[in-house]
Amino acid sequence: MPRFYIGGLTIAKAEELLASRMRNYYYFQKENFELTVTTARTLNVNIVGEVFTNGTFNISAVNTAFNALVAAGGPTDLGSVRKIQLLRAGKKPVTIDVYQYLQNPVISQDYYLAENDFINVPVADKKITIQGAVNRPFKYELIENETLTDLIRYAGGLTADALKSNIQVRRIEGDSIRIIDVNLYELEKNKSLFKLYNGDVVTINVINTLIKNEASISGAVENPGKYAITQNDKLSDLINKGKLLDHAITDIAYLKRYNDDYKTIRYEFVNIHNILSDPSSTANLELQRGDELIISSKADFSDTYTVKVSGAVRKPVNFALDNGKNLKVSDALFFAGGPREDAMQAFAFIFRKKEADVKSYEYISFNLKNVLEHPGSADDISLEPGDSLMIYSRNNYADQSFIHVDGAVRNPGDFIYNPSLTFKDVLLLAGGLRQEAAMDKIDIYRLDFSNNNATQVLAAKLSVDENLNLKNAGGNFQLQPFDQIFVRTAPKFELQRNIKVMGEVNYPGTYALLGQNTKIESIIKEAGGTTEEAFLKGATLKRTKDNLGYVIIDLQKAIKDPRSFDNIILQEGDEIYIPKINNIVTISGATKASELYRTEILEQGKIHAPYRKGERADYYIDQYAGGFAKNAARNKISVIDASGKITKAKNFLFFKTYPKVGPGSEIVVGYEDVKVKQDKEKEKEDVKWGDILANSIAQATAILSLILLIQNVN
């Protein structure tokens, strides 16, 4: 099979060429042949002009000129999108129009790229702004021979409410700006064109929303709303469209009508009865734009009366009261479904508004039982407008009492008192007794407030059997409101108290404290003792009870001398951890280690050295950390041993004693305190040599006089 040359062709053209050539060798249908590019070469494309990034771009050969423009950041605000030039050696320049691509993206394949192609984005010649009633108001670039019609098409067309009869174009001419009115209807009718210039701003206004041929009707009509009016339409036509209701007032209605300024309004009185009786009369006015006919209803001038029934009734209700006011309390109870079972029979109330004082009520009581048994009796009072019947529930007049149960029960709490509630019942309601409950130690505290005397608390002690039945003389015990029952816990009852022993013991795990004063040494023995790798100095004790935290211990002393203070008594939840022997000493702080070791050795500013028995901190600093740094504070050297105990350096006369170092310890060398030097300007006074000389002579004279005086005395 020969070699086929497809260089310079698009993928579609290459597929077409190869399919025609391959048919000379094979038989196949068109749909059975497909060309796929598996690996595309790259090529260099030069992009210059008004783009955000000028330069040479190395892109895949399957890309088009549009993809290359994206790589350059696209055209700037000054750049043209209609006259982009694709330049290729030996070929005519090709003009790329982005607007055509947006309307038909398929044409992008026509702008394939070749090695060393140039894409030039020039400055746009003509940019027009369109705003107002268009679907895509924006700034658009037009080319030669494109007009107002093309601009509107690029802007997505006009909106439905666009005013086509008066499109305004603001144009710069010379050194001034003028407005041009364009009638789009005339342009379309005459098939004429309106040319635009660079910098033009086209504004398309919206039409006036005021409808010119509508009138409305409202009020007592079947079909209120707005209706179209035609020439010579009158009020009767609008009334017939709205259809009067039976209760409409026809002797007077109001016509709301605009004045000549179509802003202010006036009201005219109309007689609908006369209009419908004689449509040819002068009362049947001709309709005008914006008219509104308002027809009132007889119901608008009638009062409605209601009565409310609430409280202990089956169906609380508000119902209308007739004008005759012949309904009674029994009727109201009938509308409300009758009283509930918990309703108070002895009394109920009517709350009636007083005309003289609308802010207060008149309270009228009646016997509900008498109304139910004897309708029409004196208690069956006639209702008046605005009455409110309140039927009260017996629950509102009963105090709710509780029995309080606490202590060694599963569900302590308050339980509603009832005479039928027994002592055993209330214990069962509280979930029964817990395992640690003392069945022979149940305390009862009772509040005695009989005979209106001062309240006092009475106490009783009861005991129960396994079935919660009262024993001994308590079998006749009766609960009273507000009794408090406390079930005590059996003395010295407690569940197993566990601790954890972890680390280097022969049998690590959880152990129970067998006595009240179990100590560390005995628990370690129970755990099989420590292993050969146990580091006793590094053992820790964590006390979780009361969130106490870690307790400093010396396990080595505790095991060696069980009578020592370090052999402390354990508590529930304690955790003992014994680590393995750690023969490493850590050094950190103000040392010269950074001058001796690589960065990866100085992990987190620390170095690690082997432990040597009997050596002190200064030995490790000199031997392994290069000595003290210049800013090291020797009085701030401390050693933290494996158990967390800190020992600091000490001074004795002129000598410094460094702390001893144990296995697993960390040596911390502190830094000197930084002293902030403050420059204070001191005023220097001029030396007065005359005063100094005078003072000196005066002192010498005084000394000589004293000497002469002594000689004369002798």
Summary of the structure (lengths in Angstrom):
residues: 714
radius of gyration: 54.6
end to end distance: 151.3
largest distance: 163.1
contacts: 1904
relative contact order: 0.04
helix: 22%
strand: 34%
